[in-house]
Amino acid sequence: MTPNKPILQSLKNATIFSLYILGCCLAMIILRIVLDGIFDGHWHTNWSVNLEVSAVFGLASFIFTFPYIYLTSESSGKVAAILDEEPAYSNRHNVPLTGFVAMEYYALMLNRTYVVFAAPEGIYGWKAMGAVTGTRPNYFQSYADLLVDPEMMQDYDAIRKLAALKGGFFIRRAEIVSAVIIDKQKWGMGLIPHCGRIRINLATGKSREFILLGSVYPETIRDQILGIAVPSKAASGMERA
């Protein structure tokens, strides 16, 4: 069977990265030889051992990098396929759904970014990104833009499919006991703009805390989560005036 394009592209990218690691190892070896020669007068090295060590590092980087790149590209391909589908008329809402973009911390320091859609029966969460840092403060803006796209927010089928992807979730309206606004900045967010947090308490006794990204109205988003009607001008919960 001929490998498909995502596999080939992932192999290519992983190979390029492993060659980069290999090159860095060789560069460090050569630098060490030069420094030893200049300061100690020793210009010899065991090239066989050095090449073996460099090869091991290069191979290890390929082994660890390829699965990550492939799974990431496969997930991106699934998302693109869902967004490119022509929505069936029967699966479209007459009124666009509402939603927000949020980050959730887990395992103490790791984070993930969700696009959360508020539907009549509950809230759907699409895991849009894995762990991010503050080096790109506005990384989430493209996801926020989806929330003001009427066609996207009326495409009920696409929203359900996005939430069904790995890492996504669906919380039934009946399972939500309360949604509490935490009007404090989250430590460790750096320059990523956010407007406090919302903790969703569930009937099971568990809770989920979402950091609201961008300049949004927490009160509007709380009402979306609880299924309370909000004024149409503030329905998306997005950018403040």
Order of alpha helices (4+ residues) and beta strands (2+ residues): alpha-alpha-beta-beta-beta-alpha-alpha-alpha-beta-beta-beta-beta-alpha
